[in-house]
Amino acid sequence: MLYVVITVPYLMLGAPIAVVLGVWARRRLLVVVAALLTAVLAALQVPWFLSATPDPSSVAVRTMTVNMLYGLAEPDALTRAAAQDADVVLVQELTPDAARGLSAAGIAKTFPYQALDARPVSAGVGIYSRYPITDSTRIGGYKLAMVSAQVRIPRVSQDVSLLTVHLDAPWPRPIIGWQKDIAKFPGTLDDVAADAANGTVIVGGDFNSTFDMLPFRALLTNGYADAARQAGSGRNFTYPANKPFPPVLGIDHVLTRNATAVSTATVELPGTDHRALLATVMVPTR
């Protein structure tokens, strides 16, 4: 059932096709039912294109999240893209070799503040920031690493909390690992929110979940919102990015709390099977 759910955006295309086929076959009842279904499905997509209004006294924090595919993302390309488009970079599948590669590529010139937990294969994560990191924490209890950090941003009265996330995959590994991770994650989000109090929280990473999956939507409580929905920019498909066809799944996300995303976009990077996800988040100054 889980794998059927992630195909929902594409199954919806069947409704307007049914309208056309019904007209062609002169089946009035089929046309009416298909037309009503098409209208309902279209209405459900409208919120994806309605933007929220940020606090007028806000600072833009450009956020990038990217899964590096076992650390194989090309470090020079990633460093250039981040320097051009981001203020904070949240990475997943950060291996020790990848961390050294990014360092050799000069990432510290733009992002001198770092909170890294580089690990072999796919388990590592990290945070790179233009702004001073005042504190950082490694969060345990998950299959893969998770790191939070507090960042001091000019004009913002309270440090911004960042969280880089990589939840276990439901496939090809046993789905129980993903089920445990995503069931535990709301508690972690609540803990981060409690520590941040009235401050902003920005969460980014590979959730291995699409918006159509109920366990992912269950994360959007306690003030958390999906950046793409806030920005009204539609669905951001990020995976797989190394095939002859465009990505078909949106499993990388940015969540915000006490802030408003005003734009999202994806960027293709060589060496990885994920597109980077960019979100401009407006952080209130007070």
Summary of the structure (lengths in Angstrom):
residues: 286
radius of gyration: 19.8
end to end distance: 44.4
largest distance: 67.7
contacts: 989
relative contact order: 0.17
helix: 34%
strand: 27%
